[in-house]
């Protein structure tokens, strides 16, 4: 059974209060219970902690699921209302919270991944007409990554996306890539066009000198092989930059 703590004052003059007593969560007003509140008013009326409380399920003998949810949101010095941390926090870190066991931690991590996947395009056929299309396609997936990830979009002659592959996983500062690693798959597929994409974990998409150099090298190598490098996009936190062109 879940409980909330309240203070029962036994001496109003001196303001002395006895040890907190417990109130069952079920004894709270309907408007304050996460499950009933969602059913009555809809999910948009719930706070982040209330929504997480539903995912967490049960609390402990000392704390309610809402209190546990608030502790999750405050992990690593977060502001307390940032659900993005579910994509970054580890299972081990979640389990450091008393009352969050392995099952609850895995449940929360699954929620973070589901949220990320829901933001991905659901179209079976995707066509790229500009650098903005590239950003819209990969921004939800790459903007929150803590390490540099390099992806390659492989297209046909009409700019239809044939395949998106991971080329490299780097550190928090850089990823090492070579033209041969990038061009292997397009050569196998006999694809005429490619777009290179990578993220900056700092959130700032301003291209580095190395970004520009690898773009120039890849452009020359791919041209020799009859493959057109349409662009190299750098993904930041909600913003992006095109190293080559803006429109294709």
N, C-alpha and C positions, 0 to 999 in steps of 0.2 A: 504494500500500500504506500502511496506517495504522500508526503506531508509538506506543509509550508509552516515556517516559524512565525509566531507573533509574540509581541511583548505584552505580558499581563502585569500591570502596575499594581502593587499592593499598598503603596503609600504615596498618594498624589501630592502631599505637601512637600515631602523630601525628594520626590522623584525617584524613589528606590523601586527597582523592578526585580521580580523573582526570575529564575531561569526560564528561558523561552519554552512555551508549550507548543505542542504540535497540532496542526489542523490538517485533516485529510484533504487531498486535492479534490476529491469528489464532493467535499463540503463547500468548495468555492462557488461563487455565482457562475451560472452558465456562461456569462459573457467573458469570464476569465479563464475558462478551461480550453486549452488548444483544440482538442478534438471537437467539442461542441461548438466552439466559436467558429471553426472552419465550416462546420455543417450549417450553422445558422446564418452566417454573414458572408461566407466565401473566403478563399485563401488569401485574397488581396488585403483583407483586414487584419491578418496576423503579422506580428513582428518576425524578424529573422530568428530570434531565439525561440519563439513559439513554433515556427515551422520546423526548426531543428529538433525541438522537444518531441514532436510527433515522430520523427525519424528515429530518435534515440529510444523512444518507447517508455520504458520504466525508469524511475529514479532509484535512489537508495533509501535506507532508513533515515538518513540524515538530510538528504537533498532531493528536490524534485527534478524531473527531467528538464524543466525550464531553467533551473539553476545550473545544471550540467551543460545545457546548451549555451548559456551565457559564458561559462568558463571556456568552452570550445572557441567561441567567437573572440575571446580575449587572449587566446594563445599567442605567444611570441610578440606581445606588446601591440597587438592589433587594436584598432580603434574600438572594436566591439560590435561592429555592424557589417563586417566585410566577409561575405560568404566565399569570396575568391580563395581564401586560405585553405578551403577544403581540397583544392587542386594542388596546393603546395605542401601542406603538412603531411607528415608521415604517420603510419599506423602506430609506430612506437611513441611518437610525440603525443598522439591522441590518448594513448593508454596511460600516460603519466598523470592524467586527470583521474582522481579517485572517483570511481563510479562508471568510468568508461573502460569496459573490458575489450577483449579482442573482437567479439561479435559486433559491438556497437561501433568500434573504430573502423572495422571493415565496411559496415553499413554506411558510415559517413563518407568514407573514401569512394565508395560506389556512387553515392549521390553526387560527389564532385565530378566524377568522370561522366556520369549521365548528363549533367548540366553542360559539360563541354561538348559532348557529342550532339546534343540537341541543337546547338548553335551552328552545326555544320549544314551545308546545303543538302537538300534531299532530292534534288533533280538527278535523273539518270543521265541526262546529257547536259554538259556544261560547256559553254562557248566563252572564250576570252576575247574581249574587244578592246580593253584598256587595262592599264595598271590598277585601276580601281577595282576591276573585276577580280584580279588576282588577290588584292587585299581583302575583298569581301569573301573570297573563297577560303583563305587560309588564316585570316586575322583571328577568328575565334579560337582556333587551335593553337596558334603559335605565340600570341601576345603575352601569355602568362608563363611561358616556359622559362625555367631558371638557367638553362644551358643553351648555347647556340646550336640550333638545328638547321641543317641545310636540306632543302627539298628541291626536287626538279619536277616541273610540270611538262609533260610530253604531249604535243598536239599534232593534229593532222593539218592538211593544207587549208582547211576552213577554220582553223583555230578551235576545233573541238578538242576538249581534254580527253586524251586516251588513257593517261595513267599519271599518278602522282607518286613519286618514290622518295624515300629518305636516302640522302647521299652521305651525310655525316652527322655525328653527334659530338659536339665539342665541350669546352668548359664554359664557365660563366662569362668568359671574355672573348673566346674565339674558337672557330672550328677550322681544322686543316682540310682543305679540299684541293684536288688537282683536276685539270681538264679531262684526263683519262678516266677518272672515277665518274665524272659527270656524263661523259659521252658514251660510255659502254652500253647502257640500256637503249638510248635512242638509236644507236647504230644497229643493235639487234632487231629493233622494231622497224627499222627503216623509216623512222619518223622525220619529217621535214622541219619541224619547229620545236623549240624548247624555251622555257622560262625558268630562270634560277631564282630561288627564294630562300632567304634566311632571316632569322630574327636577331635582335639585340636585346638580351635579358635586362639591360639597363632601362629599357623603355624608350630610349632615344634612337630613332632610326637613321640618324645622320651617317652616311657611308664613311667608312674609314679609308685610308689610303690603300690598305690591303684589299678592301672590297672593290675599289676601282681597278686595281691591278689585276685581280682575278677575273673581273668582268672583261677587261681588254684581252687578256690571254685566252679566255674561253671563246670570245667572239672570233679571234683569229683562227683558233683550232677548229671550231665548229664550221666556219666558213670553208675551210679546206676540205671538209668532209661533206659539204653540201647540206649542212644543217644550219638553220637560221636561229640565232639567239635573239629572241624578241626583246627580252628585258632581264634585268636583275633587280628584284624587289627586296627592300629591307623592311622588315616588320618591327614596329615598336609597340608601345602600349596604347592601342587605339589609333595610332597614326603610322604612316609608312612613307617611304621615299623610293622613287624610281631612279636607278642609276643610269639607265639608257634613255628610254623614250616614255612618253605619257600615253600615246595612242598607237595602236598597231594597224 
